[in-house]
Each structure stands twice: as C-alpha cells, then as structure tokens.
Amino acid sequence: MGKPIIEFMNFSYYYPNTELPALKNITATIEEEDFIGLIGRNKAGKSTACLSMIGITPHIMGGDWIGDIKVNDKILNASTVSDLTDTVGVVFQDAESQFTQETVEDEIAFSMCNLGYDRSTMIQRVEEVVKSCNLGEFLGRSPFQLSGGQQQRLAVACLLALRPQVIILDESTSQLDPIGRDEIFSLVSKLHEQGRTVIMVDHNIEKIAEYCNKVMVLFDGELKMFGPTKEILQQKELLEMYDIRLPQVTSAAYGLKDELGYKTLPVKLDEAIELFSK
C-alpha cells in the first residue's frame, strides 16, 4: 500500500443550475505512484472528476458539493486552486487553446513567471523539462507550428516545470494520430517510472491495459469499479453494462476460455502471445 495522494470522501458535485449530480457519492483513494486509467462512456463524469481533483470544480466553476476531496492532506473545502497546483496539474484535450506565448521556451516559462520564480530557477527548469519531453529542437518555434503530438508534449512540459506530484491527462490523445498518441503514452510512462502519480482519461482501452496499474470505471457520475487493471478488465459482463469494451486480446481469449480452460485472461498483447502460444 502506498501513501494516499488523492482521496474522494463520499464526494458529490452539482454544476450550477442543475438538479442532478455530475458526480455522486464517490469514495476512492489514489496512492502515490499509481498510474490510473479513468474510463467510462461520454457524460460519465470523467472530466468533472479531473477538475475536482485540482479544485476547478467547485472553486472556479461554482456549483454545490457534498463530502470532500483530500489532496496531499489538503482538504478541498479549505483550499484554493493555487493551493493545489504544487501537487496536481492537468493537461486538457485541446492543448493549443492553452498556449499564449510566441515561442516554446517562453510558453514553458510563462507559468513560472506568473508565480514569481527567480530567473535562474526558470532557466534550470526549462532545460530539465525540455530534455524530459524531447522538445530541444523546437525552443524558438511558435507553439502553433507544432504537430498535435508535439503540442501535447509541450503542454506536459509546461506542467512539469511546476513539479506537480500528480499529472492528470484528460483525453489528451483523443485528437492525435497513432504516432502522436504513442509519443504521449511513452512520455507519460517515463514520468510515472520517475515516481509521479498519473491519472489518464482515455478511450483507447488497449493503451489503458498496457500502461495503467489500476482502472477506475465511472458511469452516470458513479464510481462503479476500481481496482487492479488486470482484475477489472477480466469482467466482461460488468464492463458491457457500463458501455466499455474489453481489449481485443481479452475478448479473443474470452471466446476461447471454456474450450481451452483459461482461468485468467490476458489484457496485454505480450500476455496474449504467451498464452496463445501454449
């Protein structure tokens, strides 16, 4: 068991002027160095959960809530968004809409400037995140001249400059081609290996199975399933109830499980190759 970093405590949230909760009675603990796959159909509450973990809901968007969220021992009800930015950062689906500066270098430094970092610290951190995110050749280029995958890497770099412990990516690969998608998953996997907690919202169930150690399933604002990835992605009937498909290799093994006596199904390609080769 790792140390809790984000704790939902019977948390419900209502957007302004709505009667039904966007999140309903969520109780869950995310631990340090988890790599969480947050999945569910459209309107399941995934983005609301992401916004709640950094305090954007309710502190900026308004609305009402019941229960609370604890972020690195800070209670949401008694905190502001700025109180949480040293712990949690989020990258949204449309990275381009977040950019304001003329060059990649200035974009990475911008948030640090706003928070009053000294120049030597900014220079050092820009160098660090540029290396981590493989952006060295683009420093003088406009963010708007980058490819989709490069823009998402830049958005992650801007986040890393503030050194949050938790990185949230809310469907950050949904508009990318396969190469750009693989770039982001590879980058985020390296960050996780370096000790960061990652929460990733994505509809690509194969990638979730490959990279995430735990999966959270939301459905109509409720947390329906939460546990180890291999355990959750075995449960075909439940997942279908929540409009989530199995990974392709898991589905193939499921069709053969009675004939071949499979007790545990593969969720990754390498697991399937090993199992089917027997």
Steps between C-alpha positions, in 0.01 A plus 500: 500500500633842402433830667164656406545805275136567395200383702137537394289494816135433412530786249209625291505806273221700335573745219329840538127499425474121480297259712686176426858444621781471247683288758311294757635367830853432375727332754846396379866529593773563242846420632840648423655354183172351377437509125121524485292447189175694542248357255131522421261599224434864407331698780616246758660773714866447408585864425308619805705262714821641350391859561402414856843358581657839431218705651376662177167352598365647716733794575506649148194348330273539802225256578432297812669200652456251779784313667856599421827420324836488672804580282833423667332555840343831388120509522333634184243694701778692679730547198521704181613394153837670557542299822481179299715583195820379667337159539272454198515623142269423208544493122177529303391361166570814294857597589512777240230700680726522807792673323555876515870561432700553180755221552515158660763623745286795611194275532679266740625794708167685504335330798819531704513874421144537626592329826808717555779247449849650476673500161765239582235254617294555185801444275590179685147361488449588134816304420380204707151471351616565144729199536231286665246581230742493206425857390855634462480561125179702535598761763488798263198380307143618553285251692245533222749362245534167684321178414221376724726257683768767544244744638384246757864439599539876540188514720649227717833688513324816619343292774825329598673834546286548811599152626157364597491161667187397308452539123148477357446460126137548400460333158828658391550244221147501356579737211841354418607258229653167613854642498402799715301277734796266545729798571279612787456155653875441479575836663247452778627148564851638554367762741321228693822298518665808650253491789208716392138406552312500169125509437409452136157534341501318167267294283779281363447196720807320357725785615330512840563125536863535395604791722268536800534301822145589614172585330208713618167454320247785516141467379242777524707677765547194722820304564402146401835319496847579637791262531803340332482526121525125436224430752260765365549420131411131556139588581332498161137503613545790741705706256238452228234627743704822521556521120868409517648240268773252587848535348508304174732231635281458809191465285671236286606302808150531649358326195739210554500479878251214534650293218859543620436535872641849551468615862660842451472701181778712348451877480829586323633382166812336649281308748279381215797385291631296792158348575401422141839351415430220747 
